Amino acid sequence: MGSPELSLSARQTIGDPAHRVWVSAATACEMAARFRIGKLPQAEDIDVNLSQYLRKQRFEALPISLEHAILAGRLPGPHGARSTAC
């Protein structure tokens, strides 16, 4: 959680044991896809061991139902994007 891309407030909130941190299955899908196409080459270990990393950081998998996925797929993307990715 030492990422400079996160604000100090975000790092403190995520690091606070009083807060639950949820990670979507869509995040795992996006990471794996970006690793596969070479846009995230440093993520090889994470791609293989994501569940272990989540447990180590006390992050929880966000349960997503089919209904959630369908509703999310209906949301407009940024700038009219027509992506069919996770």
Jmol script that loads the backbone (N, CA, C; Angstrom):
load data "model"
ATOM      1  N   MET A   1       0.806  -1.187   0.000  1.00  0.00           N
ATOM      2  CA  MET A   1       0.000   0.000   0.000  1.00  0.00           C
ATOM      3  C   MET A   1       0.849   1.251   0.000  1.00  0.00           C
ATOM      4  N   GLY A   2       2.083   1.105  -0.387  1.00  0.00           N
ATOM      5  CA  GLY A   2       2.948   2.255  -0.469  1.00  0.00           C
ATOM      6  C   GLY A   2       2.921   2.900  -1.832  1.00  0.00           C
ATOM      7  N   SER A   3       1.916   2.600  -2.634  1.00  0.00           N
ATOM      8  CA  SER A   3       1.845   3.127  -3.987  1.00  0.00           C
ATOM      9  C   SER A   3       1.720   4.645  -3.978  1.00  0.00           C
ATOM     10  N   PRO A   4       2.604   5.325  -4.724  1.00  0.00           N
ATOM     11  CA  PRO A   4       2.510   6.781  -4.796  1.00  0.00           C
ATOM     12  C   PRO A   4       1.268   7.250  -5.555  1.00  0.00           C
ATOM     13  N   GLU A   5       0.616   6.333  -6.288  1.00  0.00           N
ATOM     14  CA  GLU A   5      -0.590   6.706  -7.014  1.00  0.00           C
ATOM     15  C   GLU A   5      -1.790   6.887  -6.087  1.00  0.00           C
ATOM     16  N   LEU A   6      -1.697   6.341  -4.879  1.00  0.00           N
ATOM     17  CA  LEU A   6      -2.779   6.503  -3.901  1.00  0.00           C
ATOM     18  C   LEU A   6      -2.506   7.713  -3.026  1.00  0.00           C
ATOM     19  N   SER A   7      -3.542   8.445  -2.731  1.00  0.00           N
ATOM     20  CA  SER A   7      -3.382   9.582  -1.829  1.00  0.00           C
ATOM     21  C   SER A   7      -3.090   9.066  -0.424  1.00  0.00           C
ATOM     22  N   LEU A   8      -2.546   9.926   0.403  1.00  0.00           N
ATOM     23  CA  LEU A   8      -2.277   9.553   1.789  1.00  0.00           C
ATOM     24  C   LEU A   8      -3.565   9.118   2.473  1.00  0.00           C
ATOM     25  N   SER A   9      -4.643   9.834   2.237  1.00  0.00           N
ATOM     26  CA  SER A   9      -5.931   9.494   2.829  1.00  0.00           C
ATOM     27  C   SER A   9      -6.379   8.096   2.410  1.00  0.00           C
ATOM     28  N   ALA A  10      -6.231   7.770   1.118  1.00  0.00           N
ATOM     29  CA  ALA A  10      -6.619   6.439   0.626  1.00  0.00           C
ATOM     30  C   ALA A  10      -5.765   5.362   1.281  1.00  0.00           C
ATOM     31  N   ARG A  11      -4.451   5.583   1.365  1.00  0.00           N
ATOM     32  CA  ARG A  11      -3.562   4.587   1.992  1.00  0.00           C
ATOM     33  C   ARG A  11      -3.929   4.375   3.452  1.00  0.00           C
ATOM     34  N   GLN A  12      -4.239   5.457   4.152  1.00  0.00           N
ATOM     35  CA  GLN A  12      -4.608   5.343   5.565  1.00  0.00           C
ATOM     36  C   GLN A  12      -5.930   4.600   5.729  1.00  0.00           C
ATOM     37  N   THR A  13      -6.883   4.888   4.876  1.00  0.00           N
ATOM     38  CA  THR A  13      -8.191   4.236   4.960  1.00  0.00           C
ATOM     39  C   THR A  13      -8.069   2.747   4.655  1.00  0.00           C
ATOM     40  N   ILE A  14      -7.353   2.414   3.595  1.00  0.00           N
ATOM     41  CA  ILE A  14      -7.171   1.005   3.224  1.00  0.00           C
ATOM     42  C   ILE A  14      -6.393   0.260   4.304  1.00  0.00           C
ATOM     43  N   GLY A  15      -5.404   0.911   4.888  1.00  0.00           N
ATOM     44  CA  GLY A  15      -4.567   0.271   5.902  1.00  0.00           C
ATOM     45  C   GLY A  15      -5.197   0.179   7.280  1.00  0.00           C
ATOM     46  N   ASP A  16      -6.300   0.861   7.499  1.00  0.00           N
ATOM     47  CA  ASP A  16      -6.963   0.861   8.800  1.00  0.00           C
ATOM     48  C   ASP A  16      -7.717  -0.453   8.996  1.00  0.00           C
ATOM     49  N   PRO A  17      -7.331  -1.257  10.005  1.00  0.00           N
ATOM     50  CA  PRO A  17      -7.998  -2.550  10.220  1.00  0.00           C
ATOM     51  C   PRO A  17      -9.497  -2.429  10.495  1.00  0.00           C
ATOM     52  N   ALA A  18      -9.961  -1.244  10.847  1.00  0.00           N
ATOM     53  CA  ALA A  18     -11.391  -1.054  11.102  1.00  0.00           C
ATOM     54  C   ALA A  18     -12.208  -1.041   9.808  1.00  0.00           C
ATOM     55  N   HIS A  19     -11.526  -0.894   8.666  1.00  0.00           N
ATOM     56  CA  HIS A  19     -12.225  -0.851   7.380  1.00  0.00           C
ATOM     57  C   HIS A  19     -12.074  -2.170   6.641  1.00  0.00           C
ATOM     58  N   ARG A  20     -13.136  -2.587   5.984  1.00  0.00           N
ATOM     59  CA  ARG A  20     -13.075  -3.760   5.126  1.00  0.00           C
ATOM     60  C   ARG A  20     -12.754  -3.285   3.712  1.00  0.00           C
ATOM     61  N   VAL A  21     -11.881  -4.017   3.039  1.00  0.00           N
ATOM     62  CA  VAL A  21     -11.510  -3.681   1.670  1.00  0.00           C
ATOM     63  C   VAL A  21     -11.983  -4.820   0.770  1.00  0.00           C
ATOM     64  N   TRP A  22     -12.778  -4.470  -0.213  1.00  0.00           N
ATOM     65  CA  TRP A  22     -13.354  -5.450  -1.123  1.00  0.00           C
ATOM     66  C   TRP A  22     -12.663  -5.379  -2.475  1.00  0.00           C
ATOM     67  N   VAL A  23     -12.437  -6.532  -3.089  1.00  0.00           N
ATOM     68  CA  VAL A  23     -11.830  -6.602  -4.416  1.00  0.00           C
ATOM     69  C   VAL A  23     -12.779  -7.397  -5.310  1.00  0.00           C
ATOM     70  N   SER A  24     -13.133  -6.813  -6.427  1.00  0.00           N
ATOM     71  CA  SER A  24     -14.073  -7.424  -7.358  1.00  0.00           C
ATOM     72  C   SER A  24     -13.389  -8.489  -8.216  1.00  0.00           C
ATOM     73  N   ALA A  25     -14.150  -9.501  -8.592  1.00  0.00           N
ATOM     74  CA  ALA A  25     -13.652 -10.507  -9.533  1.00  0.00           C
ATOM     75  C   ALA A  25     -13.297  -9.851 -10.864  1.00  0.00           C
ATOM     76  N   ALA A  26     -13.970  -8.752 -11.186  1.00  0.00           N
ATOM     77  CA  ALA A  26     -13.652  -8.029 -12.418  1.00  0.00           C
ATOM     78  C   ALA A  26     -12.232  -7.470 -12.366  1.00  0.00           C
ATOM     79  N   THR A  27     -11.775  -7.091 -11.181  1.00  0.00           N
ATOM     80  CA  THR A  27     -10.406  -6.612 -11.026  1.00  0.00           C
ATOM     81  C   THR A  27      -9.422  -7.728 -11.371  1.00  0.00           C
ATOM     82  N   ALA A  28      -9.692  -8.929 -10.877  1.00  0.00           N
ATOM     83  CA  ALA A  28      -8.833 -10.069 -11.185  1.00  0.00           C
ATOM     84  C   ALA A  28      -8.829 -10.357 -12.683  1.00  0.00           C
ATOM     85  N   CYS A  29      -9.995 -10.264 -13.304  1.00  0.00           N
ATOM     86  CA  CYS A  29     -10.101 -10.486 -14.745  1.00  0.00           C
ATOM     87  C   CYS A  29      -9.280  -9.455 -15.512  1.00  0.00           C
ATOM     88  N   GLU A  30      -9.398  -8.201 -15.135  1.00  0.00           N
ATOM     89  CA  GLU A  30      -8.652  -7.129 -15.801  1.00  0.00           C
ATOM     90  C   GLU A  30      -7.142  -7.304 -15.621  1.00  0.00           C
ATOM     91  N   MET A  31      -6.722  -7.640 -14.402  1.00  0.00           N
ATOM     92  CA  MET A  31      -5.287  -7.844 -14.154  1.00  0.00           C
ATOM     93  C   MET A  31      -4.745  -9.005 -14.983  1.00  0.00           C
ATOM     94  N   ALA A  32      -5.480 -10.111 -15.011  1.00  0.00           N
ATOM     95  CA  ALA A  32      -5.031 -11.277 -15.774  1.00  0.00           C
ATOM     96  C   ALA A  32      -4.972 -10.961 -17.268  1.00  0.00           C
ATOM     97  N   ALA A  33      -5.968 -10.236 -17.760  1.00  0.00           N
ATOM     98  CA  ALA A  33      -5.980  -9.881 -19.185  1.00  0.00           C
ATOM     99  C   ALA A  33      -4.818  -8.951 -19.523  1.00  0.00           C
ATOM    100  N   ARG A  34      -4.553  -7.974 -18.677  1.00  0.00           N
ATOM    101  CA  ARG A  34      -3.448  -7.039 -18.937  1.00  0.00           C
ATOM    102  C   ARG A  34      -2.099  -7.741 -18.826  1.00  0.00           C
ATOM    103  N   PHE A  35      -1.982  -8.676 -17.901  1.00  0.00           N
ATOM    104  CA  PHE A  35      -0.745  -9.454 -17.812  1.00  0.00           C
ATOM    105  C   PHE A  35      -0.569 -10.273 -19.091  1.00  0.00           C
ATOM    106  N   ARG A  36      -1.626 -10.935 -19.536  1.00  0.00           N
ATOM    107  CA  ARG A  36      -1.580 -11.789 -20.723  1.00  0.00           C
ATOM    108  C   ARG A  36      -1.136 -11.027 -21.963  1.00  0.00           C
ATOM    109  N   ILE A  37      -1.600  -9.792 -22.133  1.00  0.00           N
ATOM    110  CA  ILE A  37      -1.257  -9.040 -23.350  1.00  0.00           C
ATOM    111  C   ILE A  37       0.007  -8.199 -23.181  1.00  0.00           C
ATOM    112  N   GLY A  38       0.655  -8.304 -22.019  1.00  0.00           N
ATOM    113  CA  GLY A  38       1.926  -7.622 -21.820  1.00  0.00           C
ATOM    114  C   GLY A  38       1.850  -6.210 -21.274  1.00  0.00           C
ATOM    115  N   LYS A  39       0.658  -5.750 -20.897  1.00  0.00           N
ATOM    116  CA  LYS A  39       0.529  -4.399 -20.366  1.00  0.00           C
ATOM    117  C   LYS A  39       0.799  -4.320 -18.869  1.00  0.00           C
ATOM    118  N   LEU A  40       0.943  -5.465 -18.212  1.00  0.00           N
ATOM    119  CA  LEU A  40       1.207  -5.498 -16.784  1.00  0.00           C
ATOM    120  C   LEU A  40       2.193  -6.640 -16.489  1.00  0.00           C
ATOM    121  N   PRO A  41       3.395  -6.587 -17.125  1.00  0.00           N
ATOM    122  CA  PRO A  41       4.326  -7.709 -17.009  1.00  0.00           C
ATOM    123  C   PRO A  41       4.808  -7.966 -15.580  1.00  0.00           C
ATOM    124  N   GLN A  42       4.800  -6.956 -14.737  1.00  0.00           N
ATOM    125  CA  GLN A  42       5.269  -7.115 -13.363  1.00  0.00           C
ATOM    126  C   GLN A  42       4.274  -7.874 -12.497  1.00  0.00           C
ATOM    127  N   ALA A  43       3.139  -8.235 -13.032  1.00  0.00           N
ATOM    128  CA  ALA A  43       2.079  -8.865 -12.238  1.00  0.00           C
ATOM    129  C   ALA A  43       2.055 -10.384 -12.341  1.00  0.00           C
ATOM    130  N   GLU A  44       3.113 -10.994 -12.849  1.00  0.00           N
ATOM    131  CA  GLU A  44       3.086 -12.452 -13.017  1.00  0.00           C
ATOM    132  C   GLU A  44       2.794 -13.186 -11.711  1.00  0.00           C
ATOM    133  N   ASP A  45       3.484 -12.822 -10.640  1.00  0.00           N
ATOM    134  CA  ASP A  45       3.268 -13.496  -9.364  1.00  0.00           C
ATOM    135  C   ASP A  45       1.866 -13.218  -8.826  1.00  0.00           C
ATOM    136  N   ILE A  46       1.416 -11.989  -8.990  1.00  0.00           N
ATOM    137  CA  ILE A  46       0.069 -11.640  -8.533  1.00  0.00           C
ATOM    138  C   ILE A  46      -0.971 -12.405  -9.346  1.00  0.00           C
ATOM    139  N   ASP A  47      -0.727 -12.543 -10.643  1.00  0.00           N
ATOM    140  CA  ASP A  47      -1.644 -13.268 -11.516  1.00  0.00           C
ATOM    141  C   ASP A  47      -1.829 -14.707 -11.039  1.00  0.00           C
ATOM    142  N   VAL A  48      -0.766 -15.294 -10.543  1.00  0.00           N
ATOM    143  CA  VAL A  48      -0.795 -16.685 -10.095  1.00  0.00           C
ATOM    144  C   VAL A  48      -1.271 -16.807  -8.650  1.00  0.00           C
ATOM    145  N   ASN A  49      -0.937 -15.838  -7.811  1.00  0.00           N
ATOM    146  CA  ASN A  49      -1.180 -15.943  -6.368  1.00  0.00           C
ATOM    147  C   ASN A  49      -2.089 -14.849  -5.804  1.00  0.00           C
ATOM    148  N   LEU A  50      -3.023 -14.347  -6.592  1.00  0.00           N
ATOM    149  CA  LEU A  50      -3.854 -13.228  -6.148  1.00  0.00           C
ATOM    150  C   LEU A  50      -4.593 -13.535  -4.847  1.00  0.00           C
ATOM    151  N   SER A  51      -5.156 -14.715  -4.716  1.00  0.00           N
ATOM    152  CA  SER A  51      -5.904 -15.056  -3.500  1.00  0.00           C
ATOM    153  C   SER A  51      -5.027 -14.945  -2.256  1.00  0.00           C
ATOM    154  N   GLN A  52      -3.785 -15.394  -2.367  1.00  0.00           N
ATOM    155  CA  GLN A  52      -2.863 -15.295  -1.225  1.00  0.00           C
ATOM    156  C   GLN A  52      -2.560 -13.838  -0.894  1.00  0.00           C
ATOM    157  N   TYR A  53      -2.358 -13.019  -1.905  1.00  0.00           N
ATOM    158  CA  TYR A  53      -2.096 -11.595  -1.670  1.00  0.00           C
ATOM    159  C   TYR A  53      -3.289 -10.923  -0.994  1.00  0.00           C
ATOM    160  N   LEU A  54      -4.478 -11.262  -1.441  1.00  0.00           N
ATOM    161  CA  LEU A  54      -5.672 -10.663  -0.844  1.00  0.00           C
ATOM    162  C   LEU A  54      -5.773 -11.030   0.641  1.00  0.00           C
ATOM    163  N   ARG A  55      -5.556 -12.310   0.964  1.00  0.00           N
ATOM    164  CA  ARG A  55      -5.610 -12.722   2.364  1.00  0.00           C
ATOM    165  C   ARG A  55      -4.541 -12.012   3.197  1.00  0.00           C
ATOM    166  N   LYS A  56      -3.350 -11.907   2.653  1.00  0.00           N
ATOM    167  CA  LYS A  56      -2.243 -11.265   3.377  1.00  0.00           C
ATOM    168  C   LYS A  56      -2.568  -9.803   3.692  1.00  0.00           C
ATOM    169  N   GLN A  57      -3.239  -9.123   2.789  1.00  0.00           N
ATOM    170  CA  GLN A  57      -3.586  -7.705   2.981  1.00  0.00           C
ATOM    171  C   GLN A  57      -4.916  -7.523   3.705  1.00  0.00           C
ATOM    172  N   ARG A  58      -5.585  -8.633   4.062  1.00  0.00           N
ATOM    173  CA  ARG A  58      -6.901  -8.604   4.703  1.00  0.00           C
ATOM    174  C   ARG A  58      -7.975  -8.073   3.750  1.00  0.00           C
ATOM    175  N   PHE A  59      -7.786  -8.234   2.461  1.00  0.00           N
ATOM    176  CA  PHE A  59      -8.788  -7.831   1.485  1.00  0.00           C
ATOM    177  C   PHE A  59      -9.757  -8.991   1.294  1.00  0.00           C
ATOM    178  N   GLU A  60     -10.976  -8.671   0.920  1.00  0.00           N
ATOM    179  CA  GLU A  60     -11.995  -9.696   0.737  1.00  0.00           C
ATOM    180  C   GLU A  60     -12.510  -9.676  -0.697  1.00  0.00           C
ATOM    181  N   ALA A  61     -12.828 -10.860  -1.202  1.00  0.00           N
ATOM    182  CA  ALA A  61     -13.413 -10.945  -2.537  1.00  0.00           C
ATOM    183  C   ALA A  61     -14.855 -10.464  -2.475  1.00  0.00           C
ATOM    184  N   LEU A  62     -15.190  -9.571  -3.376  1.00  0.00           N
ATOM    185  CA  LEU A  62     -16.550  -9.037  -3.451  1.00  0.00           C
ATOM    186  C   LEU A  62     -17.418 -10.042  -4.205  1.00  0.00           C
ATOM    187  N   PRO A  63     -18.435 -10.577  -3.536  1.00  0.00           N
ATOM    188  CA  PRO A  63     -19.297 -11.538  -4.234  1.00  0.00           C
ATOM    189  C   PRO A  63     -20.154 -10.817  -5.275  1.00  0.00           C
ATOM    190  N   ILE A  64     -20.021 -11.245  -6.509  1.00  0.00           N
ATOM    191  CA  ILE A  64     -20.762 -10.622  -7.598  1.00  0.00           C
ATOM    192  C   ILE A  64     -21.690 -11.664  -8.197  1.00  0.00           C
ATOM    193  N   SER A  65     -22.972 -11.347  -8.263  1.00  0.00           N
ATOM    194  CA  SER A  65     -23.950 -12.266  -8.840  1.00  0.00           C
ATOM    195  C   SER A  65     -24.092 -11.989 -10.334  1.00  0.00           C
ATOM    196  N   LEU A  66     -24.786 -12.866 -11.013  1.00  0.00           N
ATOM    197  CA  LEU A  66     -25.077 -12.628 -12.426  1.00  0.00           C
ATOM    198  C   LEU A  66     -25.863 -11.338 -12.604  1.00  0.00           C
ATOM    199  N   GLU A  67     -26.777 -11.086 -11.691  1.00  0.00           N
ATOM    200  CA  GLU A  67     -27.568  -9.858 -11.769  1.00  0.00           C
ATOM    201  C   GLU A  67     -26.674  -8.622 -11.647  1.00  0.00           C
ATOM    202  N   HIS A  68     -25.711  -8.675 -10.730  1.00  0.00           N
ATOM    203  CA  HIS A  68     -24.768  -7.559 -10.594  1.00  0.00           C
ATOM    204  C   HIS A  68     -24.007  -7.354 -11.901  1.00  0.00           C
ATOM    205  N   ALA A  69     -23.522  -8.450 -12.473  1.00  0.00           N
ATOM    206  CA  ALA A  69     -22.728  -8.362 -13.702  1.00  0.00           C
ATOM    207  C   ALA A  69     -23.538  -7.783 -14.852  1.00  0.00           C
ATOM    208  N   ILE A  70     -24.777  -8.200 -14.969  1.00  0.00           N
ATOM    209  CA  ILE A  70     -25.627  -7.675 -16.044  1.00  0.00           C
ATOM    210  C   ILE A  70     -25.861  -6.179 -15.859  1.00  0.00           C
ATOM    211  N   LEU A  71     -26.160  -5.777 -14.642  1.00  0.00           N
ATOM    212  CA  LEU A  71     -26.358  -4.347 -14.381  1.00  0.00           C
ATOM    213  C   LEU A  71     -25.082  -3.554 -14.653  1.00  0.00           C
ATOM    214  N   ALA A  72     -23.943  -4.080 -14.243  1.00  0.00           N
ATOM    215  CA  ALA A  72     -22.673  -3.387 -14.489  1.00  0.00           C
ATOM    216  C   ALA A  72     -22.392  -3.287 -15.981  1.00  0.00           C
ATOM    217  N   GLY A  73     -22.711  -4.324 -16.715  1.00  0.00           N
ATOM    218  CA  GLY A  73     -22.495  -4.307 -18.160  1.00  0.00           C
ATOM    219  C   GLY A  73     -23.351  -3.289 -18.881  1.00  0.00           C
ATOM    220  N   ARG A  74     -24.435  -2.890 -18.266  1.00  0.00           N
ATOM    221  CA  ARG A  74     -25.321  -1.887 -18.865  1.00  0.00           C
ATOM    222  C   ARG A  74     -24.876  -0.455 -18.592  1.00  0.00           C
ATOM    223  N   LEU A  75     -23.942  -0.294 -17.664  1.00  0.00           N
ATOM    224  CA  LEU A  75     -23.471   1.060 -17.338  1.00  0.00           C
ATOM    225  C   LEU A  75     -22.692   1.645 -18.502  1.00  0.00           C
ATOM    226  N   PRO A  76     -22.859   2.939 -18.747  1.00  0.00           N
ATOM    227  CA  PRO A  76     -22.071   3.558 -19.817  1.00  0.00           C
ATOM    228  C   PRO A  76     -20.602   3.642 -19.415  1.00  0.00           C
ATOM    229  N   GLY A  77     -19.741   3.413 -20.358  1.00  0.00           N
ATOM    230  CA  GLY A  77     -18.311   3.486 -20.094  1.00  0.00           C
ATOM    231  C   GLY A  77     -17.812   4.909 -20.187  1.00  0.00           C
ATOM    232  N   PRO A  78     -16.549   5.109 -19.808  1.00  0.00           N
ATOM    233  CA  PRO A  78     -15.981   6.459 -19.888  1.00  0.00           C
ATOM    234  C   PRO A  78     -15.852   6.904 -21.340  1.00  0.00           C
ATOM    235  N   HIS A  79     -16.247   8.085 -21.594  1.00  0.00           N
ATOM    236  CA  HIS A  79     -16.098   8.707 -22.915  1.00  0.00           C
ATOM    237  C   HIS A  79     -16.740   7.875 -24.023  1.00  0.00           C
ATOM    238  N   GLY A  80     -17.839   7.209 -23.713  1.00  0.00           N
ATOM    239  CA  GLY A  80     -18.539   6.435 -24.740  1.00  0.00           C
ATOM    240  C   GLY A  80     -17.799   5.177 -25.158  1.00  0.00           C
ATOM    241  N   ALA A  81     -16.909   4.666 -24.317  1.00  0.00           N
ATOM    242  CA  ALA A  81     -16.139   3.458 -24.659  1.00  0.00           C
ATOM    243  C   ALA A  81     -17.067   2.293 -24.937  1.00  0.00           C
ATOM    244  N   ARG A  82     -16.680   1.463 -25.850  1.00  0.00           N
ATOM    245  CA  ARG A  82     -17.485   0.301 -26.212  1.00  0.00           C
ATOM    246  C   ARG A  82     -16.707  -0.985 -25.886  1.00  0.00           C
ATOM    247  N   SER A  83     -16.127  -1.038 -24.716  1.00  0.00           N
ATOM    248  CA  SER A  83     -15.348  -2.198 -24.306  1.00  0.00           C
ATOM    249  C   SER A  83     -16.255  -3.343 -23.908  1.00  0.00           C
ATOM    250  N   THR A  84     -15.833  -4.546 -24.217  1.00  0.00           N
ATOM    251  CA  THR A  84     -16.564  -5.733 -23.778  1.00  0.00           C
ATOM    252  C   THR A  84     -15.743  -6.501 -22.748  1.00  0.00           C
ATOM    253  N   ALA A  85     -14.701  -5.867 -22.205  1.00  0.00           N
ATOM    254  CA  ALA A  85     -13.863  -6.511 -21.201  1.00  0.00           C
ATOM    255  C   ALA A  85     -14.665  -6.711 -19.929  1.00  0.00           C
ATOM    256  N   CYS A  86     -14.146  -7.545 -19.059  1.00  0.00           N
ATOM    257  CA  CYS A  86     -14.773  -7.870 -17.779  1.00  0.00           C
ATOM    258  C   CYS A  86     -15.510  -6.687 -17.301  1.00  0.00           C
TER     259      CYS A  86
END
end "model"
wireframe off; spacefill off
backbone 0.3
color backbone group
